[in-house]
Amino acid sequence: MYIKKVLWAVALIGLMIFGGFAYYIYNAMFSPNTSFENETAYIFVPTNANYSMVRSQLEPLLADINAFDALAKQKKYTSNIKAGRFAISKGMNNNDIINSIRSKNLPIKIAFNNQHSLKDLAGRVSMQIEADSLSLFKAMSDQSFLSKNGFSKATALGMYLPNSYEFFWNTSAETFRDRMLTEYNRFWTEARKAKAEKLNLTPNEVITLASIVHEESKQADEQPRVAGVYLNRLRIGMPLQADPTLKFAAYQLPQYQNTIIRRVLNIHKDIDSPYNTYKNLGLPPGLIAMPDLSAIKAVLNPESHSYLYFAADAKRLGYHKFAKTLGQHNNNAREYHRYLSSQGINK
């Protein structure tokens, strides 16, 4: 009888221990373990991160980091870290959290426009994905990549069409660049290539001209008319005489660094540069800034007209007055110059 009581006691204690262990495991796996108020929190796990780096992001978000540690070790997550952007929902348990950060890398939307150089673009993109600006710029300006795909240093920026795109946060610089080439090639359908050919322009030249059109006018409804003016000039062998190209040329010179040219003067027309379209016929070597898609489409679908000139409209700022003769244009230009002077804008 005594032995039976001892055995029953041992069995009962064993059951209690097992029950306590099972309860601990259940809590570690299935009890809610978040401590934030928002519906969702995100962690960003860098490439080649170790568990301590993940843990440091999780600790402020979890009610019991030690319980998470125990389960993460048991499920071998601590030695199998995945890079990416991961979501943790309010009320999640440790098991769900581990499953999420192990296999549910979430894409993000990145966007860019109006960048004036590859360095500017690299900086803008690096704020949105893991790759840093230096690695992005290096990938974007890689000479062998550019030559292989029909670009030069002057036209390289034209490969990046401003829009929003879906990427994983842990995208590498080379993966980003290669995806943008895919998007560029997808944009240039056979129909668009045919339109460019009809204008006697290559895709690179279309984007170069679009960059000038966009710098001249941000108004999508006016851009086809501006594009028509420049195409008319190209057709008859007239210099483009585009003020934005003079600004671009000036900004390459030391004396114009960290300045803003608000008014193009005769001194700017004397700048010795292939981007000076007052001195040089035809298009400049490459684009002067990233054009909006509206400007690219405006060049491919220009307004048909006989205008050869345009000047900013002092009474409708942001738009222009168009002219067929130099005399008409000079009158329009004088009107706008008087407006600039009245505003104290002399340079």
Summary of the structure (lengths in Angstrom):
residues: 347
radius of gyration: 31.0
end to end distance: 109.1
largest distance: 123.5
contacts: 1007
relative contact order: 0.09
helix: 53%
strand: 10%
